[in-house]
């Protein structure tokens, strides 16, 4: 019986050890714990590294260490890697997402500001700028935060986190690959990009029309009040 227990214990250790070894690009996961999610990240990360020499690692934290910012956490962690490395880090309890690259020349291969933009489309950016009457910064195309900001039903939060972070991971990987002039076979691509964009235009177009009508109504009432 003790022999069986020792054998089972050894088997568990082997499985865990192999899992740790294989999790090179999903470097830390304290949130999702989904084998399929792990496999997809590893597949895309491995291909990117093989073709570009750049290691893109995803860090999924439950919570940041006490009294530590996400940037400080990344600065300390990134020192452990010798190869060119990009860290995409998410902390669930702190509601923080960040990207850090070493060496800094890696920022030339992807648009950090775009990936982390809270605005998903150009139309949405225009509507927000119109509402605020500030057109100085209309960065859009965010692939993480718009998904994280969506409300989720009970029990669906983990799915939202995994979808948002995989979306951002794939976005960075594809931008790096394009900058390097290589094609990723495991890239997510843009199969439904045009249809999604059409839906966004329709949705935000309705909002824009509503805003214009509101402004016209305010002007109309202001003139009536002035004439009266």
Secondary structure by P-SEA (a helix, b strand, c coil): caaaaaaaaaaaaaaaaaaaaaccccccccccccaaaaaaaaaaaaaaaacccbbbbbbbbccccccccaaaaaaaaacccccccccccccccccccccccccccccccccccccccccccaaaaaaaaaaacccccccccccccccccccccccaaaaaaaaaaaaaaaaaaaaaaaaacccccccccccaaaaaaaaaaaaaaaaaaaaaaaaaaaaaaaaaaaac
